[in-house]
């Protein structure tokens, strides 16, 4: 293929390809934050980090028209992830300060949705964020979901089995904690890998040239049709 063909190519992993990848595992430390003392220690640690991974979880609602508030805010360094149970502690000022600090680099995905939902709790103006959905486009990655982006870059699959569990349960299970922490830390891993220039789009096994991309788009559309 010539350079003009490559300029039109994109990188995308199919649902079937993603399913064949080995499951990713969280390999850092996890701290659940649900008291004032724990909150203070967590914020102190996060302020020392040069980068923070960000995500949120919300208790699912299975009733039409009903939506719950954000239950959990995950903020991760490269070594440890803090799970802030804001359904218990509220959205503390010290936590808002981290989110609004333009000098602290924070990495998330589809952050607009997270900010919209957090603003239903209290008014805040997040700054210092990089949204991976936009950032990965310069590397020709067309997919938008964290699991697909992670699969393309690292060849591992982030399981979504815990996404619809009760994030306001009295105690978060180890599986819930691992799932929530992995989502936040994965954002850092993706950003670090891409920003260091370690990803070569031309060598990706998921590179699709124009004629293939049309076929792939048609296939993805058919996957979404009701059975």
Secondary structure, 3 states (H helix, E strand, C coil): CCHHHHHHCEECCCHHHHHCCEECCCCCEEEEECCHHHHHHHHHHHCCCCEEEEEEEECCCCCCCCCCCEEEEEEECCCEEEEECHHHHCCCHHHHHHHHCCCCEEEECCHHHHHHHHCCCCCCCCCCEEEHHHHHHHHCECCCCHHHHHHHHHCEECCCCCCCCCCCCCCCCHHHHHHHHHHHHHHHHHHHHHHCCCCCHHHCCCEECHHHHHHHHHHHHHHHCCC
